[in-house]
Amino acid sequence: MDAGGGVPVRTSPFLSRYEYARLVGLVTLRMQCSNSGYVGLNDNESMMRIAEDAILGGHVDAVIRRPLPDGSFEDCKLQSLSIDSYSP
């Protein structure tokens, strides 16, 4: 498993629940701010559902930054992380 640029992942190859929840919130907020692309959606819950489906479907291009104990960090592409354990 690699972090995106051919560099192997030093942290867990799985998306944590915290990272998943934060990503759902960010994608939902982005959809709310640009509501012109999602006509007819005023309900926050349906936007969250669409955000979850987009993340689980691999349609979101995101990079997760994970801190390491030595003070550095690791950037992992969302597509390279396993997100099979989450169900919408």
C-alpha positions in Angstrom: 0.0 0.0 0.0 1.4 3.4 -0.8 0.6 7.0 0.3 0.0 8.3 -3.2 3.4 9.2 -4.6 4.8 5.7 -4.5 5.8 6.2 -0.9 4.7 3.3 1.4 2.2 4.1 4.2 3.9 4.1 7.6 0.6 4.5 9.5 -2.5 2.4 9.3 -3.8 1.5 5.8 -7.4 2.1 7.1 -9.4 5.3 7.3 -10.2 5.9 11.0 -13.7 6.8 12.2 -12.4 10.3 13.1 -11.0 10.9 9.6 -14.2 9.5 8.0 -16.5 11.8 10.2 -14.4 14.8 9.5 -14.3 14.1 5.8 -18.1 13.7 5.7 -18.5 17.0 7.5 -16.1 18.8 5.1 -17.7 17.4 2.0 -21.2 18.3 3.3 -20.0 21.9 4.1 -18.6 22.2 0.6 -21.9 21.1 -0.8 -23.8 23.6 1.3 -21.6 26.4 0.3 -21.9 25.6 -3.4 -25.6 24.7 -3.4 -26.0 25.7 -7.0 -24.8 22.2 -8.1 -27.3 20.5 -5.8 -30.6 22.1 -6.7 -33.5 21.0 -4.5 -31.5 19.9 -1.5 -32.2 21.9 1.6 -32.1 19.1 4.1 -28.7 18.7 5.8 -29.3 15.0 6.4 -29.7 14.2 2.7 -26.6 16.2 1.9 -24.7 14.2 4.5 -26.0 11.0 2.9 -24.8 12.2 -0.5 -21.4 13.1 0.9 -21.1 9.6 2.5 -22.0 7.9 -0.8 -19.5 10.1 -2.7 -16.7 9.2 -0.2 -17.5 5.5 -0.1 -17.9 5.4 -3.9 -14.4 6.9 -4.3 -15.6 10.1 -6.0 -13.9 12.4 -3.6 -10.3 13.3 -4.3 -8.9 14.0 -0.8 -5.6 13.8 1.0 -5.5 12.8 4.7 -2.7 14.3 6.7 -1.6 12.2 9.6 0.7 13.4 12.3 3.6 11.1 13.3 5.3 10.9 16.8 8.5 12.5 15.6 6.6 15.7 14.7 6.5 15.1 11.0 3.4 14.1 9.1 2.3 11.7 6.4 -0.1 12.5 3.5 -2.3 9.6 2.3 -4.6 9.8 -0.6 -8.1 8.7 0.2 -8.2 6.2 -2.7 -5.2 4.4 -1.2 -6.9 3.9 2.2 -9.3 1.0 3.0 -12.8 2.3 3.8 -14.7 -1.0 3.5 -15.8 -1.2 7.1 -18.1 1.8 6.9 -21.7 1.5 5.7 -23.9 4.5 4.9 
